[in-house]
Amino acid sequence: MSADIERRTFLGGAAAVLAASGADAQDYKDPALVASQPGTPLWPAKERFPLWPGTPPGAPRPLPRPEWQMYPDPNYPQLWVKGIATPEVSVFRPALADGSAILAIPGGGYGFLAIQNEGLHPAERFNADRTTVFVLSYRLPGEGWANRALVPLADAQRAMRLIRAGAANFKIDPKRLGVLGFSAGGHLAADLSVSYDQPTYTPVDAADRLSAKPAFAGLIYPVATFQPFTHAGSRDALLGPNAPAALIRARSPELHVTSATPPSFVVHAFDDGLVPIDNSLAWIAAARAAKASVEAHLIAEGGHGFGLHLPRDNPGSRWPDLFALWLRRHGG
């Protein structure tokens, strides 16, 4: 796949994205229509499955109502969604699957999901490398769910287990399933990498006997810690305001890295004005101290939220190619 194709907007914005799935764009814009049709998909995909049978655990009353928004970036419009009442996994299969698989986790500060820039685009890009991509729409902790600090992690664990349970159908090797997270989604990917076996929900079915451990973890401008140099918005959205120190430590992934932590691939820009690069530096230091494999690509310029859209003359624009090569050496 050429660099131009890798970086193009997914068919040119939200309307085209929706049209690509055969959906009417109006279905995703009219709140009254969404309210009258609660089964409206969160984003377009030919194939999807819910994480939980029936109502998810700890559900508020009333359930959140899906909302869509276009972020007017002049370079690449982005479709955002919040109001996740039914967390689900969207499945993007390559034409010729080679058995490798990625659970992609969009960011959004735990207040929304950047589904286009950090979900649909990575799916398109890594499908081209014959990798099956699963995009996670996880519950947002501030939308009334019980036990808010563990809700996204529970969804991520459940997603990994359900994907492994369906490995034969998806034509993947369950041992080659990794995770790729962006920003707050990078926090969730890092948390999953160190807390994959932490009990976060009551087991539902046989799938919950399977491991939720990723084979590898891609952390792209991640919120890797909730220590003082974190992104405070993500911390407060997940834990609530004025969270106790013990809870902050419990959900600071870099404090829990061990030699059993999966290999990680880190990308971050020094000029990131939203999530300081200190987050990635802390993760790298923790991995080195624990003798856990880590590869890092730290770039001078790029800011935050660039996804796959850095300019071609920025060395960081090659990170998807480097990640694709890296994951083949680390279980993918």
Secondary structure, DSSP 4 states (H G I P E B T S, - for coil): --HHHHHS-TTSSHHHHHHHTT--GGGGT-HHHHHH-TT--SS--SEEEESSSSSPTT--SSPP--EEEEE--SSS-EEEEE--SS-EEEEE--SS--S-EEEEE--STTTSB-TIIIIIHHHHHHHTTT-EEEEEEPPPGGGS-SSGGGHHHHHHHHHHHHHHHTHHHHT--GGGEEEEEETHHHHHHHHHHHHTTS--S---SGGGGS----S-EEEES-----STTS-HHHHHHHH-TT--HHHHHHT-GGGG--TTSPPEEEEEETT-SSS-THHHHHHHHHHHHHT--EEEEEESS--S--TT---TTSGGGGHHHHHHHHHHHTT-
